[in-house]
């Protein structure tokens, strides 16, 4: 009943001049330099497509997908349910950055901000960096916490893709020898999405993701140049039933 109502609402809401509609959603961290560019590509590829964008935590986005409010979503750790299909589209990596040069893992405790990237990250982080497990300040805000860092003397783990622009501008600096945490990004689709819309949406998303992955890779290359390569197991590799 909810999905029937939502489909009816979307049909009524399609503005004049548009013949199709697609609602996508993403976690906050996946909108900068990924989700927003996907919207641009969708509009360029399908001028007759009305696009609606949603923001939310994983539980909210998953509920919207199940109910048919959304037809596609970008998530780090998708909760798969009947009627949903997931595919990895980006090999994201979390890297430690500081807002000042010459930061070191062994001396960063007083400036460290713990960003809670989910239970798998919490466990892996505690294993790899036991001295930084209780710094006194925790954010469960994803990449939004980066805005907090920029105005303070601080350090934290953020996506390589996200920090590149701040590294290039000299507002953030990589911390040598800090372990990297792979954190894949997944696209989740409703399996009843119009095939023509899905084909175009998927093609544009993969193109955008390729560019985002290249940006992240350049950050990883820079980190390798200043430290010994250290990667932990992939987080979010098994999406939960």
Wavefront OBJ file of the C-alpha trace (Angstrom):
o trace
v 0.000 0.000 0.000
v 2.838 2.407 0.894
v 4.574 1.752 -2.414
v 1.367 2.199 -4.426
v 0.794 5.530 -2.689
v 4.381 6.604 -3.323
v 4.192 5.714 -7.018
v 0.969 7.697 -7.334
v 2.550 10.660 -5.537
v 5.544 10.609 -7.860
v 3.354 10.476 -10.958
v 1.399 13.513 -9.789
v 4.603 15.297 -8.777
v 6.413 14.942 -12.138
v 6.780 18.535 -13.361
v 5.611 19.622 -16.777
v 8.246 18.903 -19.406
v 9.398 15.671 -17.776
v 8.120 12.197 -18.572
v 10.000 10.000 -16.102
v 11.037 10.154 -12.466
v 13.844 8.702 -10.345
v 14.499 9.133 -6.636
v 18.022 8.434 -5.428
v 19.524 8.678 -1.967
v 22.925 8.571 -0.317
v 24.642 8.854 3.015
v 26.061 12.311 3.672
v 29.647 11.243 2.990
v 28.695 10.006 -0.473
v 27.154 13.208 -1.809
v 30.325 15.355 -2.185
v 32.219 14.565 -5.402
v 30.049 11.496 -6.075
v 26.301 11.846 -5.555
v 26.077 15.446 -6.767
v 28.061 14.606 -9.885
v 25.767 11.645 -10.484
v 22.779 13.998 -10.470
v 24.517 16.204 -13.054
v 25.243 13.184 -15.246
v 21.675 11.879 -14.947
v 20.240 15.206 -16.062
v 22.660 15.418 -18.974
v 21.970 11.837 -20.082
v 18.178 11.924 -19.619
v 16.827 15.480 -19.983
v 13.258 14.211 -19.570
v 14.042 12.599 -16.191
v 12.819 14.300 -13.032
v 15.344 13.560 -10.262
v 14.632 13.685 -6.535
v 17.502 13.322 -4.052
v 17.305 12.057 -0.474
v 19.799 12.196 2.401
v 19.828 9.802 5.318
v 21.467 7.257 7.546
v 21.632 3.663 6.230
v 18.491 2.493 8.060
v 16.405 5.337 6.647
v 17.707 4.880 3.112
v 17.120 1.125 3.267
v 13.558 1.668 4.471
v 12.938 4.104 1.611
v 14.261 1.538 -0.868
v 12.072 -1.216 0.558
v 8.970 0.989 0.509
v 9.626 2.239 -3.025
v 10.164 5.846 -1.948
v 13.644 5.540 -3.516
v 14.696 3.444 -6.470
v 18.479 3.639 -6.004
v 20.845 4.432 -3.166
v 24.535 4.854 -2.357
v 25.571 3.220 0.911
v 28.687 1.924 2.618
v 27.172 -1.168 4.216
v 23.875 -2.042 2.561
v 21.293 -4.076 4.403
v 19.949 -6.300 1.656
v 16.282 -7.185 1.627
v 14.043 -8.983 -0.888
v 13.587 -6.836 -3.965
v 16.945 -5.067 -3.606
v 20.172 -5.707 -5.523
v 23.593 -4.348 -4.498
v 26.824 -3.903 -6.434
v 30.146 -2.415 -5.373
v 30.878 0.700 -7.400
v 33.813 2.313 -5.609
v 36.780 1.028 -3.598
v 36.740 3.829 -1.034
v 39.550 4.075 1.535
v 39.612 5.890 4.860
v 42.897 7.668 5.579
v 44.128 9.621 8.573
v 44.563 13.335 7.977
v 45.478 16.269 10.194
v 44.929 19.985 9.775
v 48.603 20.729 10.417
v 51.833 19.376 8.902
v 54.230 16.935 10.559
v 51.516 15.093 12.513
v 52.540 11.615 13.688
v 50.460 8.620 14.740
v 52.416 8.220 17.981
v 51.912 11.810 19.148
v 48.476 12.704 17.812
v 46.290 11.592 20.736
v 45.446 15.061 22.084
v 44.292 16.222 18.634
v 42.539 13.051 17.523
v 38.819 13.012 16.742
v 37.237 9.576 16.441
v 34.758 9.324 13.569
v 32.462 6.337 13.964
v 32.266 4.775 10.503
v 30.282 1.775 11.735
v 30.849 -1.321 13.882
v 33.331 -2.970 11.504
v 35.477 0.161 11.488
v 35.291 0.488 15.276
v 36.582 -3.074 15.716
v 39.331 -2.746 13.093
v 40.384 0.660 14.440
v 40.650 -0.683 17.999
v 42.849 -3.519 16.768
v 45.146 -1.360 14.643
v 45.266 1.780 16.799
v 44.545 0.775 20.413
v 45.984 4.020 21.808
v 43.405 6.057 19.883
v 40.262 4.136 20.824
v 39.021 6.620 23.432
v 40.181 10.135 22.527
v 37.310 11.885 24.319
v 35.525 13.177 21.209
v 33.493 11.009 18.831
v 31.460 12.017 15.789
v 28.955 9.744 14.070
v 28.615 12.250 11.231
v 30.672 10.681 8.465
v 32.510 13.158 6.265
v 30.533 16.052 7.759
v 33.046 15.867 10.615
v 35.612 17.115 8.115
v 34.023 20.564 8.379
v 34.743 20.485 12.112
v 38.368 19.547 11.515
v 39.025 22.326 9.020
v 38.617 25.049 11.630
v 40.634 23.370 14.381
v 43.921 21.666 15.166
v 42.674 18.118 14.768
v 43.123 14.753 13.080
v 40.723 12.003 12.016
v 39.910 9.324 9.450
v 38.122 10.557 6.324
v 37.583 9.168 2.801
v 40.563 9.669 0.495
v 38.189 10.902 -2.214
v 36.778 13.533 0.135
v 40.090 14.882 1.472
v 41.878 15.279 -1.863
v 40.659 18.828 -2.455
v 41.756 19.819 1.067
v 45.156 18.184 0.624
v 45.610 20.057 -2.651
v 44.705 23.362 -0.984
v 47.027 22.768 1.986
v 44.224 22.704 4.546
v 44.771 19.043 5.427
v 47.832 16.798 5.537
v 48.255 13.026 5.386
v 49.588 11.360 8.529
v 52.525 9.073 7.607
v 52.389 5.396 8.566
v 48.747 5.542 9.677
v 46.913 2.389 8.531
v 44.371 2.686 5.738
v 40.903 1.225 6.102
v 39.277 0.065 2.840
v 35.568 0.906 2.955
v 33.723 0.006 -0.267
v 30.790 1.999 -1.609
v 27.751 0.112 -2.878
v 24.905 1.032 -5.183
v 21.596 -0.533 -4.169
v 18.830 -0.806 -6.759
v 15.217 -1.827 -6.571
v 14.858 -4.833 -8.840
v 11.655 -3.424 -10.372
v 13.279 -0.180 -11.535
v 12.490 0.587 -15.174
v 15.274 -1.189 -17.155
v 15.944 1.785 -19.427
v 16.303 4.156 -16.481
v 18.507 1.710 -14.586
v 20.781 1.146 -17.573
v 21.396 4.868 -18.008
v 21.618 5.536 -14.267
v 24.094 2.703 -13.749
v 26.271 3.740 -16.700
v 26.491 7.349 -15.513
v 27.178 6.272 -11.925
v 30.012 3.948 -12.935
v 31.608 6.737 -14.964
v 31.432 9.132 -12.012
v 32.692 6.442 -9.628
v 35.684 5.780 -11.869
v 36.705 9.421 -11.609
v 36.175 9.434 -7.839
v 38.265 6.296 -7.467
v 41.073 7.888 -9.465
v 41.029 10.892 -7.122
v 41.223 8.588 -4.117
v 44.008 6.559 -5.713
v 46.169 9.657 -6.093
v 45.804 10.278 -2.353
v 46.793 6.682 -1.590
v 49.837 7.043 -3.845
v 50.868 10.153 -1.919
v 50.431 8.297 1.378
v 52.577 5.415 0.122
v 55.329 7.891 -0.726
v 55.594 9.014 2.890
v 54.966 5.758 4.761
v 55.120 2.004 4.726
v 52.065 0.573 3.005
v 49.610 -0.715 5.596
v 46.095 -1.856 4.736
v 43.602 -3.702 6.924
v 40.865 -6.051 5.759
v 38.108 -4.638 3.583
v 35.237 -3.239 5.626
v 31.672 -3.732 4.505
v 32.670 -6.444 2.044
v 29.820 -8.688 3.153
v 26.501 -6.852 3.008
v 24.219 -7.995 5.771
v 21.153 -10.114 5.354
l 1 2 3 4 5 6 7 8 9 10 11 12 13 14 15 16 17 18 19 20 21 22 23 24 25 26 27 28 29 30 31 32 33 34 35 36 37 38 39 40 41 42 43 44 45 46 47 48 49 50 51 52 53 54 55 56 57 58 59 60 61 62 63 64 65 66 67 68 69 70 71 72 73 74 75 76 77 78 79 80 81 82 83 84 85 86 87 88 89 90 91 92 93 94 95 96 97 98 99 100 101 102 103 104 105 106 107 108 109 110 111 112 113 114 115 116 117 118 119 120 121 122 123 124 125 126 127 128 129 130 131 132 133 134 135 136 137 138 139 140 141 142 143 144 145 146 147 148 149 150 151 152 153 154 155 156 157 158 159 160 161 162 163 164 165 166 167 168 169 170 171 172 173 174 175 176 177 178 179 180 181 182 183 184 185 186 187 188 189 190 191 192 193 194 195 196 197 198 199 200 201 202 203 204 205 206 207 208 209 210 211 212 213 214 215 216 217 218 219 220 221 222 223 224 225 226 227 228 229 230 231 232 233 234 235 236 237 238 239 240 241
